[in-house]
């Protein structure tokens, strides 16, 4: 049984790599296809050439990073590195929770040491070369340090709580842990913009003026109670534009990137905001949360079973079951099911995007949204002809072509 799990994990790792590289290959071929006439005015000839070079650079870079990641994991797995590390840290403390925290901390540290050079290259070479990067080395390092602090304080606290629950009640661990994580997730959803975002970005209320007036007119017209419209300083990291809706009830807010305000006209921004209002009108955030609950419940139920498995720990090079080794092994084995569930969530997400666009259409802002989507895609050097298989697996939004067709 140990050998079976050992080879099963290796198979899963390699199969996932082959699948991702195959999808990337298909997407690369599709990216060179002629642009549909509906999208002919998105790029000029020189812009299209730039977009192709940007896409090719990211495709090659993705191949390198995924190959390095697979190689490192396979080496650790096949040489018993995870088991060796578990045995090493096991001698540092008699408290199993402390041992697991140290184990995960060292894995996290090793992963960061490997990934930071790639992130640096992505930001300061690829993104810089194509005019997207606005981040300074100082900001890059500051973001990293803040991210580490969050990981240690928030991630460490949640991990400690989950391990404590398992030791307290292994039989009903899955149900208790799921309940606690659900409450924490709800709390984060409510206060994310107030507690997490300010650590990285400055948010300011949209100032009075033509844009604010037009947004308020639309809110009244669509019977949408909107008090919180914020502008976020996304331009200090990238030239790419975005907008999003977050929170519930009195905590709900729409956030516009300053790059979005700079690149779009007032009518186009209102159309983008109308799309976000459409999500709220259809209760998409709430529906996603409700659908995630049974998914995470299933995950914790299976996780609780796998935590008791001696053979799983032995397959990773350990001698007996431990929270950290079994959790790591569970992550590998669970990944195919997570991918299948992710496919379903992406299908649902694309449907939600169509519904939000339909809300824009009903309110007579189709042309403005089409114009804004084209501008955003052009500024971001987006791939206009992605392969259908790649879209099916990875896209949470319909393609630009599909959205425009539905809006006309």
Secondary structure, 3 states (H helix, E strand, C coil): CHHHHHHHHHHHHHHHHHHHHHHHHHHHHHHCCCCCHHHCCCCCHHHHHHHHHHHHHHHHHHHHHHHHHHHHHHHHHHCCHHHHHHHHHHCCCCCHHHHHHHHHHHHHHHHHHHHHHHHHHHHHHHHHHCCCECCCHHHHHHHHHHHHHHHHHHHHHHHHHHHHHHHHCCCCHHHHHHHHHHHHHHHHHHHHHHHCHHHCCCEEECCCCHHHHHHHHHHHHCCCCCCCEEEECHHHCECCCCEEEECCHHHCEEEEEHHHHHHCCHHHHHHHHHHHHHHHHCCHHHHHHHHHHHHHHHHHHHHHHHCCCHHHHHHCCCCCCCHHHHHHHHHHHHHHHHHHHHHHHHHHHHHHHHHHHHHHHHCCCHHHHHHHHHHHHHHCCCCCCCCHHHHHHHCCCCCHHHHHHHHC
